[in-house]
Amino acid sequence: MQDILYHLHSLLPLRDAARAACVSHVFLNSWRCPNLCFSMEALRLKAHSDKTSRDFTKTVDHILKRHSGIGMKTFQLTMYGCYNIHSCHLDSWLHFALTSGIEQLILVTNSMRSKYNFPLSLLSGKSGNSSIRYLRLSFCTLGPTVRLEFFRSLKKLHLYYVIISGDELGCLLLYSVALEQLELAHCKELVCLEIRYPVPCCSSAV
């Protein structure tokens, strides 16, 4: 019965699910779900306005402040049509996700007028996360690379419209000893790629 209730709760729009969790102990438990996926559709926001960015930021901040992060496996931010998300908010949200032991991170930031510089430093320090198996980044800048033990557990890496040089990606792949799948699309700065260490079972699409 409880599994059915959890499933019904998962079908609610994110805002309604949060409200239900505030009034029901059963739904509060299911609110501690293994996935957090934020998008315009999930939050029922209309695109292409300054108010959209403010509402998106306010809602995500509100939810994350009340979420323990315990048991979370997937963290996804997809912000099509939302153009004024400040990088400081994204840094904060990613810090929360990367210190919660997540296994999958999906970040689509074409919502920003300028390319977002993905904070690789979060992955290399004491707060870094070594459990991520799947990383998907779109419309951002990646680099310069640092020593990343984080990538030793990475199995899938998908980069779309990401600004990264061949040297930087080669350095990143050097630590990706468990990598099984690599997908690259529209990474225009990537002219030449030299992998200095063999990556087992690696397939790519450019």
Secondary structure, 3 states (H helix, E strand, C coil): CHHHHHHHHHHCCHHHHHHHHHHCHHHHHHHCCCEEEEEHHHHCCCCCCHHHHHHHHHHHHHHHHCCCCCCCCEEEEECCCCCCCCHHHHHHHHHHHHCCCCCEEEEECCCCCCCEECCCHHHHCCCCCCCCCEEEEECEECCCCCCCHHHHHCCEEEEECCECCHHHHHHHHHCCCCCCEEEEECCCCCCCCCCCCCCCCCCCCC
